[in-house]
Every structure is written in structure tokens, then in C-alpha cells.
Amino acid sequence: MCGIIGYVGERPCEEILLAGLEKLEYRGYDSAGVAMLNPEGVEKVRAVGNLANLREALAATELAGLSDRPTADGAWTGIGHTRWATHGRVTENNAHPHSDETGEVQIALNGIVENHAELRENLEAEGFKFSSETDAEVVSHLIARHFDGDLTAAVRATYKDLRGHYGFVAMHAETPGVLVGARKEVPLIVGIGERENENFIASAIPAFMAETRKVMAIENGEIVTVTRNEVTITTADGEPVERDPEAVEWDEEQAEKGGYDTFMMKEIHEQPEAIAETILDRMPNDDGVDLSDIGLSDEFLTNVERIMIVACGTSYHAGLVGRYAIGEWARMPVGMDIASEFRYSNPVIGPGTLVIGITQSGETADTLAAMRLAREAGATVLAVTNIMGSQATRDADAVLYTRAGLEIGVAATKTFVAQVAAMYLLALRLAELRGSLPHERVVELVAELKRIPDAMEATIDQVSDQVLEIAKRHYDQKFFLFLGRHIGLPVCLEGALKLKEVSYIPSDAYAAGEMKHGPIALLDENTPVVCVATDSPILDKMLSNIEETRARGAQTIAVATEGSGRVEAVAEETITIPGTDWVLQPLLAILPLQLLAYHVARLNGLNVDQPRNLAKTVTVE
């Protein structure tokens, strides 16, 4: 989730690019860079850290005077990028824009090139030399290979070489005044200049909103050529596309939220992209998982004797999903503990144990302490985190990065699903290596997991209105109960936590089989009971539990798999989600629960982005 800005026009572009990057810094702040054309060719400056560091680097170079030097055609042309690192460490060489070895081609990319390793190998065999560890650099070399005076044609040919999800913008020293972008499942927007003879292109509207409110959305599979006085869109096959610009009525605050009222809602809608970023290039083929980037050898994963997962809050719930998945697929003993309890429990661990510490920020105090304790006891520690360079990455033996991008809302949404997806990848890889699943089953699960981003997008669209209506009926209740079984239980725990965090309504989540051991006493005819009843081997048991709550007069709200008429027959209200493998259902089942918490809180007039008493990162015990 990086930020891209491009400009071509008759104004000096250095400050325009920097101002655009400032509006996109929420998408990434590991490093940043700009590349601009001048009469001698391309000049580029990159810096590690936030945009203040880039400004300092620009001020220290001769580029500070570039704004007085348009190219021979009288145009200023430039691109900028602010990075959320996925491939490669946070270094200046890994910062964008990336170039071919001549420096004539410059590209800025947001997303993942899934087949980058194969492409890189082929390009190196042809003599191309790489200077970074990133997947994005292959794009600049491919454009250089295809370029024959026509940048649009070169980008179109490059697009056909790539597999993944991405949006990128390219420029070439031999074609001043021209920017060419391509979109594959990642947003790319053109801004039509309100002044004469200038246009913009970016990954999000805030990048150019101070300059224009006339926008043109680039659709999936399209190539766009931007000059100072023309925007031309074609399909990947070169067929012309006609599209009129639209006026954006948002204010600047709304623009930063992507047009949504809150960051939480924006981040709920970003979840399909977060999943795609996390999983797709780690399944480059259709028959398995590639975790060669995490730092654990196949030999170790094959022979590890036991796994222990430690985490806090939402990360704990993601770990619970992982525990079920590893147990189901890899048939391994897996323990799970709250990090703040684990660190004081004198745990029995040592060599042969893999301890997985899950922390979104990489700075959660209790999780870090648990990881250090595990290493001191001789265990191998794997960090699952969203932040490169965080303390967890330094304290661990290996790191599995989630790639959710910056999450501004305090209540975790997209970071939760990214953690769950990362745990599925690990579980599948363990199953592959240990031979606990037939190859055909692995292929089936890989295919299902690859379909999840599209299924998530469909789910959000499908259930949003229904969940709002349900929230309107129950937002003034004093207590909610959540019930689930097996892999549905952590979904309930996370749903109940979301409701507590943003609505301040007491809620509890229980294993449905435990309901008769106490919680059933809380039920009356006004109690909303949210039940996760997706398809699974224990659905019959869950249906019995729902009927028990109905017998006490409770208001049952069920999340079920499409086509499950049996759930609709016993629940008062049923929210259906697309079908997928039952172990993967949490990634879809959590979505209506996030939306329910959101709408209940908003109907009560509360600030969902900044819940009281909560902080995004817990750095103390």
C-alpha cells in the first residue's frame, strides 16, 4: 500500500510532487523519492524515512533548482512515491522510483508483482542488472526491454508480462511530457487539470485534490497515457476506452478517508487489498505456498516438534484462527496463550519449539517480552507483524510480514484479516512439508485462498445494507452475546471485541457449547445473540445452540454460508456470506461483525476512529 503521484504540465513540479506525497504518506512512510525530467535527462532523489528526510535530501542536491528547467518541449514531468515496504528492506536502494540500469526509465509502483522472481531471473540471464531487492524493479527493466520510442506500447507489453495486483506509473527520458500508467486491481486515478495544459495521476485522489477536483478513474486492466493536454485510455489490448471526467464533491478530510466518513470504514473496505498484498505473491504457482522470505528453512519447518502462539487483543484472536488451521492441516500440537499470561507462567518450551509472536505494530510490550523469554529458553521465534524495522523484527529469529498498509483507526480491521491470512499461509506450508495433506487438497486450498479477496469485496457489498438495518434495530441494547464453535469462536471473540471497543456496549463471546454452563442466564427477550454458523463439520451442533437461545426468547442474528437454509430456519435474522472452504470462512465471517460494531457505534453518535481510553499500540504492560 504505497502512494504514487505523477505530474505533467507547465508548472515546476518538485513542490507539486512533494505536496501530493504528503497527502499520501498515510499509505507508507518507510521511504520516499521523486524523479523528474530536465533537459539533460532524468534526475532522481530518494531517502529513507518520512518526507522531511526527502525534502532534506532534495535541498542538499542540485535538484533544488530543477523547477527552473523544463524539458525542451516546455513541460515539467515527474513522479513521486512514498513506500510501505513489502519486498526488500527499508533502504535507499529499495526506495522508489525504480529505474532500468540506464536511468532513462523511471517507475513508481503500488502493489505486488507475483512473478517477479521468474521475471528477474530471465532478465538477468539477458544481461539486465538489478540494484534493489524489490519486486517492482522488474517493471522498469521490462519497459526498457520493450521500449522502441513508444512508451505506451512498452507499458502495454510489460503489463502482459506481469502477474499480480498493482498500479504503476512510468516515464522515459526520450518521451518528455508523457506519463503512462497501468492498473491491475489496485487503484489508479487521473486528475484533469483545472488550469490549462496540466494533468495528474495518482494512487488516490488526495494527492492532487488541492489542484483539481476533476477526476477520471482508471479501471482494472486499463492503460492510461497522460500528457499536459490529453488523457488517453485503452484496454490492455489497445482498444480505445471513452470516459468522461467526474467532479469530486468531497472536502479534504473526506478525501484522506477515500470518501468514507471514517478511517474505520475506509479500512474495512481496504481489507480485500490487504489480503491480496499478504498472500498472492507467496502463492506464485497454483500448487503450494512459498515462504522463502520469512527466514525459516524447510528443514526446520519439517522437523519442528511443537508450536506456541503468543499475542494480545485482536492479534490473539488471529492466532486462535491460526491454531485451528495448523492443527487441522498440519496435524501438529499447537498451544495458544495471551502474551501477558505466557510471560509469567514459567512456560515449558525449548529447542524444537517454534514460538510465534503476533503483533500488528511490532512494539506490543507483552508480546515482545514473551518472544524474548522464548528465545532465552532456546525456542525459535517467528514474528508476525505489519511493520518493517519494528522491535519484533529485531527480537525474532524470523519474520512473516503482513502487508495491510498503515491502519489509522484504533480498532483493528484490515490488520486482523492480514494476520489471519498470514497464519493460513504458514499452516499450509507446514502441511505441504510434513505431508499431512494430499497434494490435491493443497492445490484446492491455494485456489480457495486466492479467491478470498474477491469474495471479501463481494461480501462487503452484499451485506452492508442488511447489517445497517440490523444495527438500527439493536443499537440501544445494553448487552450482546456472541456464540461460535471451533474456528467460528475466534470470529466471535473478535466481533465482540470490536463492539466493545467502538460502541462501549458490554458484550461477551463464548464457545457455544459452554453456553449452558452459565451464559444462558444472561438471556432474555431483548438480548441480541450473534451466532457464527458458517458451514463446518460441527454446524449441526451450532444449530442446536441457536435453538436453545431462541427458546429463551433471545434475538438471534446468524452469520451463515450462502445456501444454508437450515440456519435461516432457526435464526431470526440471517446474514449470508459467499461459500469457501470451511477453515477459511473467518476471513469472510468477520466482515458483517465489523460492520455491525461500526454501525451500532455510529448510531450511538460515537467516534469509531478514536475510541475512548484506547491507543493503537500498547507499549507498556
Disulfide bonds with the S-S distance in Angstrom:
none
